[in-house]
Amino acid sequence: ATGSSGARELVKEALERYGLSQLSAGQYALCDVIGRFEGPEKQWQTEGLRVLGDYEKPLLIQDLWKPREGFSRRLELRKRAEVEELAARDVDTTTAGQSRARGRERVRGAATPPKLP
């Protein structure tokens, strides 16, 4: 792999290396994963992942952007079905909460106080 290698190309190379058919490359995704090693056995704990686009350059991306202190970054080959299932279960609580708060503000702002005689 080089800095000019695209994600799809790396998926095909990995499948070949592990003796799997490159014809099934569409069933796999290369993921950019952030996490850290925790506990006495230093088990990897994923904090977040992003599926890379077919033509993104994973090694170039890794050189340009580093995770914050205490975290590591790695590339993982995962089945697309697994990643899609994780995405479906992932709930964006931050922006959902902001949306609810904005909705309450609009409701409060829309109500006019009753006029006193």
C-alpha positions in Angstrom: 0.0 0.0 0.0 1.1 3.5 -0.8 -0.2 7.0 -0.2 -1.9 6.9 -3.6 -3.7 3.6 -2.9 -7.5 3.9 -2.8 -9.7 2.2 -0.2 -11.2 -0.2 -2.8 -7.8 -1.2 -4.0 -6.7 -2.0 -0.4 -9.8 -4.0 0.2 -9.0 -6.2 -2.9 -5.4 -6.6 -1.8 -6.4 -7.6 1.7 -8.9 -10.2 0.4 -6.2 -11.6 -1.9 -3.8 -11.8 1.0 -6.3 -13.7 3.2 -7.2 -16.1 0.3 -10.7 -14.7 -0.3 -12.2 -14.0 -3.7 -11.7 -10.4 -4.9 -15.2 -10.8 -6.5 -16.6 -10.4 -3.0 -14.9 -7.0 -2.5 -18.2 -5.2 -2.6 -19.2 -7.1 0.6 -16.4 -5.5 2.5 -15.5 -1.9 3.6 -12.3 -0.4 4.7 -13.0 1.5 7.9 -11.0 4.3 9.6 -11.3 3.4 13.3 -10.5 5.5 16.4 -10.1 3.8 19.7 -7.7 3.0 22.5 -6.3 0.0 24.4 -7.9 -0.3 27.8 -7.6 -2.6 30.9 -4.8 -4.8 32.1 -5.0 -6.9 29.0 -4.9 -3.9 26.7 -8.1 -4.8 24.8 -9.0 -2.5 21.9 -12.1 -0.4 22.5 -13.5 1.3 19.4 -14.7 4.8 20.0 -15.8 5.5 16.5 -15.5 4.4 12.9 -16.1 5.8 9.5 -16.4 3.8 6.3 -14.0 5.1 3.7 -15.1 5.9 0.2 -13.8 3.7 -2.6 -11.4 6.3 -3.9 -10.3 7.9 -0.6 -6.6 7.5 0.1 -6.4 5.8 3.6 -2.7 6.2 4.2 -2.8 9.9 3.1 -5.7 10.5 5.5 -3.8 8.9 8.4 -0.8 11.2 7.7 -2.9 14.3 7.6 -5.1 13.8 10.7 -4.1 12.5 14.1 -6.5 11.4 16.9 -6.4 13.3 20.2 -4.1 12.4 23.0 -4.6 8.9 24.4 -6.4 7.5 21.3 -5.1 5.5 18.4 -6.2 5.1 14.8 -6.2 2.0 12.7 -7.7 0.7 9.5 -10.1 -2.3 9.7 -11.6 -4.5 7.1 -15.3 -5.1 8.0 -18.3 -6.6 6.3 -20.5 -3.9 4.9 -23.6 -5.6 6.5 -22.0 -5.4 9.9 -21.1 -1.7 9.5 -24.6 -0.9 8.2 -26.2 -2.6 11.2 -24.0 -0.6 13.6 -25.0 2.6 11.8 -28.7 1.7 12.1 -28.3 1.2 15.8 -26.2 4.4 16.4 -28.4 7.2 17.6 -27.2 10.8 17.3 -28.1 12.0 20.8 -26.2 15.2 20.5 -27.9 16.8 17.5 -31.2 15.1 18.4 -31.1 16.9 21.8 -30.2 20.2 20.1 -33.1 19.8 17.8 -35.6 19.2 20.6 -34.2 22.2 22.5 -34.7 24.4 19.4 -38.2 23.1 19.1 -39.0 24.1 22.7 -37.6 27.5 22.1 -39.8 28.0 19.1 -42.9 26.9 20.9 -42.1 29.2 23.8 -41.4 32.1 21.5 -44.6 31.5 19.5 -46.9 31.8 22.5 -48.2 35.3 23.2 -49.0 36.2 26.8 -52.6 37.0 27.4 -53.5 40.7 27.5 -54.5 42.1 30.9 -57.5 44.4 31.1 
